[in-house]
Structure formats: C-alpha cells, structure tokens
C-alpha cells in the first residue's frame, strides 16, 4: 500500500481519485488544491505518490512540478489531466513526472498506470550496472520507510 496525496483544484476530481486509490488498496493521506499552503502541507506529509493536476501547462503550472520535485525528490509524481498532448508529456517528463492519469477517471486505468510505473522503474533499476546511481531503486526502496503524518 502506497501513501498518496492528491492535488487538484476541483474537489469532485479529488474525491473521485481518492475513492479510486483507496479502493485500489492505497492510503490517501491528504488532498488539496494547487496553492502554496497545499504544497507546504504535501511537503510535511511526505507521500510516496503525488497525483497532481497542474491546470494549464503554462510556466506557473510547470513550476508546481518543479517545486514538488525539489521538495520531495523520492515521491512518484503522476500528472493528472484531461488534456495530455506530446508537448505536455515532454515538459512533465523533464520535470520528473513518472506517470500520467487521464480524466475522466477510469479506476482500472488509474491503478494500472500506477502499477506499471512502479514495475517500469523497478526494471530500469535491475538493468543498471553495479555502482551506478540508482535513483529509481531509491524511490522504490524508500517507499515503506517514509514517516507518516501525525
């Protein structure tokens, strides 16, 4: 079970995604909108998975991803959006996004995306030569070692 946080400006979307993740065996430890206060709360919670809808993929939206990656580098970040085009995919990947969740939510697709991302990262790690930095493995190894919010 992974500890997840959902960031989305739409409360209905947060609630739906929370239900999908909870029914899929994950623990949703927090949710909120895309505001500085919500981002600060996410940093304190130290989730293993962050599902974030940045809204428009303008510089402000992309800065949210930069902030998340800088503050919680080991978290698995999933971009949530109704519109994911090639340019958005590339910009998100450059900012450390590991997976994508498309709106409207399909519970099987959401849970499959998370599972496949973890499997892909584990496979990448297993093909790295000994002694090479293991960023993906560090993410997976530390998933269960994170402190929980009190």
N, C-alpha and C positions, 0 to 999 in steps of 0.2 A: 504494500500500500504506500503510495506516494502522498506527500503533503503538498497541497496545491493552493494557489491564490489566483483569483480571477479579477482582472481589471478591465472594466468596460463601462462606458458612460450610460449604458442602458440597463436599468435594474432588471427588466424582464429577461434580457440576454444573460445577465449574471446568474439569475435564478435558474434558468433552463440549463446552462452549462454546469452549474453547481449540482443540479439533480443528476445530470448525465455522469459526472465524475464520481459522485457519491454512490450511485447505483452500480458503477463500474469498479467499486472497491477502493477508491481513493478518498483521502480525507481533505475536504476543503476547509482550510484553517483561516481563510479570510477572503474578503472581496471588497471592491470599491470602484470608484470612478478613476479617471486619469487626472489626478490632481497632485500637487506636491505633498499634501498631507497623506494621501493614499499611498504614494510612493514611499514616503518615510515609514509608514506602517508596514509595508511589504518588507522593507529592509530589516525591520525589527523581527518580523515573523520568520525570516529565513526559510522560505518554502523551497521544496525540491523542484516543483513545477510552477511556472507562471504562465497563465493564459492571458494574453493582453490584446485588446482591440485598441489600436492607437488612433483610430478615427481616420482622418485624412493622412495620406502618406507624404505629408509636407515635412519641412525641416523640424517643426515642433513635435510632430508625431514620431519621427525618427529619433529625435533627442530623448524621448521616453525610453526607447530601446537602449540607447547609449547609457542612460542613467541606470537602468536595470542591470545591464551587463557589467558596468563599473562597480556597482554596489553589491551585487550578488553573482559573482562570476561563475559559480558552480551550478547555478539553477538551470534547469532545462526550460527554455523560453519558447512558447508557442504563440505565433501571431494569429489572432482571431479576426476574420474579416469577411464581409460579404463580397468584396471585390479584391481578388488576388490576381494581379497580372504579372507578366515577366519582370517588369521594372521593379515592382513592389517586392517580388520574390528575391531578386538580386540585392536590393537595398537592405532587406531584412536579414538575409544570409550574411552580408558583410558586417552586420551589427550583432552577430552571434545568435540569431534565431535558429533553433534546431528543427522546428516543425511548424505545421500550418493547420488551422482548423477553420473550415468554411462554414459561414452562416448561410441559410438556416441550419441549425444543428441536426445532425443525424447521429444518434448515440453510438451506433456501431462504427461509423466513420471516425468519430472523435476518439473513441477508445483504441481503435486500430491505429490511428495516427500516432498516439502516444506510445503504444506498444512497439510499433515499427521503428519509431525514432530511437527508443531505448535499444532495440536489437541492432539497429544500424550503428549506433555509437559503440556498442559492445564489440561488434565485428570489426569496426575500424581499429579499436584498441587491440584486438587479438592479432591483427596483421602488422602492428608496429614492431620494429626490431627492438630487442632488449636495449635499454639505456636511452631510448628516445623519449622525449617528454610525452606524457600520457594524459593530456587534458580531458579527453573523453572518458578514460577509465577513472580519473579522479572524480569526475562528476558522478559516475555510477557507484564508485566505491564509497563516496561520502553521503549517498542518499539517505542511509539509515542512521548516520551519525550526527545529523543536524539537531540542534536543540529545538525544542518546541516552545511556543509562546506560552507564557504563564497566564 
